[in-house]
Amino acid sequence: MELVPGNSLITATPEEGRALAVKLARLSVKATQPDGDVRQRLRPVYGENADSLIAVAQVVATEFATIAAANGYWR
């Protein structure tokens, strides 16, 4: 499994960086729980839990901060 698509955090725009952050967060979940059936079964549980959704947003924000730094904050 490729955890950093294209082996690079460099993106042309902040929008592309944000999309990459979401993708990296999803890949982390897949790496942590590789069984697709288990992920499907758990999705309704966390999909309706505010604390779980906030935790997901925090992971994406951390990924985005890392990508932004790697891109020199698109200066």
C-alpha positions as CSV (number, residue, x, y, z in Angstrom):
1,M,0.0,0.0,0.0
2,E,1.3,3.4,-1.0
3,L,0.8,5.7,2.0
4,V,2.1,8.9,0.3
5,P,0.7,9.0,-3.2
6,G,3.4,9.7,-5.7
7,N,5.9,9.7,-2.8
8,S,5.5,13.5,-2.6
9,L,3.6,16.0,-0.5
10,I,4.1,18.8,-3.1
11,T,0.9,20.1,-4.6
12,A,0.2,23.0,-6.9
13,T,-2.4,24.7,-4.8
14,P,-3.9,24.7,-1.3
15,E,-7.0,23.0,-2.7
16,E,-4.9,20.1,-4.0
17,G,-3.1,20.0,-0.7
18,R,-6.4,19.7,1.2
19,A,-7.5,16.9,-1.1
20,L,-4.2,15.2,-0.5
21,A,-4.7,15.6,3.3
22,V,-8.1,13.9,3.1
23,K,-6.6,11.1,1.0
24,L,-3.7,10.6,3.5
25,A,-6.2,10.4,6.4
26,R,-8.2,7.8,4.5
27,L,-5.1,5.8,3.7
28,S,-4.1,5.8,7.4
29,V,-7.5,4.3,8.3
30,K,-7.1,1.7,5.6
31,A,-3.6,0.9,6.9
32,T,-4.8,0.6,10.5
33,Q,-7.8,-1.5,9.6
34,P,-7.0,-3.3,6.3
35,D,-10.2,-5.4,6.4
36,G,-12.7,-3.6,4.1
37,D,-15.7,-5.5,5.6
38,V,-14.8,-4.3,9.1
39,R,-14.4,-0.7,7.9
40,Q,-17.9,-0.9,6.2
41,R,-19.4,-2.4,9.4
42,L,-17.9,0.4,11.6
43,R,-18.7,3.3,9.3
44,P,-22.3,3.8,10.6
45,V,-21.0,3.8,14.1
46,Y,-18.5,6.6,13.7
47,G,-20.5,8.3,10.9
48,E,-23.2,9.4,13.4
49,N,-20.9,10.1,16.4
50,A,-19.9,13.8,16.7
51,D,-16.7,13.0,18.7
52,S,-15.6,10.6,16.0
53,L,-16.2,13.1,13.2
54,I,-14.3,15.8,15.1
55,A,-11.4,13.4,15.5
56,V,-11.4,12.8,11.8
57,A,-11.3,16.5,11.1
58,Q,-8.4,16.8,13.5
59,V,-6.4,14.1,11.6
60,V,-7.1,15.9,8.3
61,A,-6.1,19.2,9.8
62,T,-2.8,17.7,11.0
63,E,-2.1,16.2,7.5
64,F,-2.9,19.5,5.9
65,A,-0.6,21.4,8.2
66,T,2.2,19.0,7.2
67,I,1.5,19.3,3.5
68,A,1.3,23.1,3.8
69,A,4.7,23.2,5.5
70,A,6.2,21.0,2.8
71,N,4.9,23.4,0.1
72,G,6.2,26.5,1.8
73,Y,2.6,27.5,2.5
74,W,2.3,28.1,-1.3
75,R,4.2,31.3,-1.2
